[in-house]
Amino acid sequence: MKPIRVQASPSYYQCEIGVYNRLESLLNEGRVEHALLIHGVKSLEATEDKLPAFEKVDVHFEQYSGECSLSEINRLQKLAETSQSDVIIGLGGGKVMDVAKATANQMNLPVVLLPTLASQCAAWTPLSVIYTETGDYLKYTQFVTNPWIVLIDPTVIAASPIEYLRAGIGDTLAKWYEARALTKHIDQKRVPVLLSLQAANLCKNLLLEESEQALAALNKKEITNSLLTIIETNIMAGGLVGGLGDEYGRIAGAHSVHNALTQFEETHAFLHGEKVAYGILVQLALEEEQEELKSLLPFYKEIGLPVSLEELGLTNEQNVIKTIAEGTLLPNESIHFMGDSYTTDDVIRGLETVETYNKN
């Protein structure tokens, strides 16, 4: 096995109602005087009445552009330098988390993350996914330093749009299928990898058991045990998979399919986790795990995850399928981390298999 880099968790994590009230005291403990708080429009609206008054810390609020792009990271870095920020705070969804982490990393500053959605594990992980300014996937970058503080207020998540929690379920479900694919050819697994696989399996089991009830609770804006379970599964348990397993617990074929789908403007309206969820099905077809593929379809349909190209806004035509297959196999794609090698024809067959099962 290759050397494993374990970066299991943030330095401080808390998920409680009213937890934002702790933010300023935590910043004071860290001797923070100036902070740049990066946010989205909706995330600030959702939390304005919950954030502290910031009487002892000078906080500059800055709305991000909507993409975690290199130009946006550089713009925010200049703002942070101008305001002499000691810390970067990210308030919002996954792209806000990523742009805050990337900005902090470039400046060698700590980062505080306040996720307003449970749509992926971005608040937990020491990496950022970088896109072009028009939303096409570019690369992902891993950092040496983990997030400093992560605070989750469940009332904020409970008031968020249901599609984001659903997308988080899809993204987190991939943790098991991708980690399994990355490690199934390894005979002697190191302890961090075994722990990573246990976390990934826990993710799958909790998602299959609790997702329907959690989505029903969020639909009513109620905080229930099921909703809390799925929030922490998507953010915490999902983040632990990669934090413990390093490259053996990160992305594989499902995310390569996601990245290939981003070539099509029609898919930009769909969330990251929705496209990853479809990618899981394609990866299972590639692995010839047809029974498991079929077993997931009722769950997908029950909670509303996409099971076909049509449900992602695309047509089931040969040129579309070929373009996705070729994009999935680009040289820098994570599908190549799997134990088996695949050709364009293999991926085409995988896509066609998923489409066939969806018709049955």
Buried (B, 14 or more C-beta within 10 A) or exposed (E): EEEBEBBBBBEBBEBEBEBBBBBBEBBEEBEBEBBBBBBBEBBBEBBEEBBBEBEEBEBBBBBBBBBBBBEBBEBBBEBBEEBEBBBBBBBBBBBBBBBBBBBBBBBEBBBBBBBBBBBBBBBBBBBBBBBEEEBBBBEBBBBEBBBBBBBBBBBBBBEBEBBBBBBBBBBBBBBBBBBBBBBEEEEEBBEBBEBBBBBBBBBBEBBBEBBBBBBBBBEEEEBBEBBBBBBBBBBBBBBBBBBBBBBBBBBBBBBBBBBBBBBBEBBEEBBBBBBBBBBBBBBBBBBEBEEBBEEBBEBBEEBBBBBBBEBBBBEBEEEBBBBBBBBBBEEEBBBBBBEEEBEEEBBBBBBBBBBEBBEE
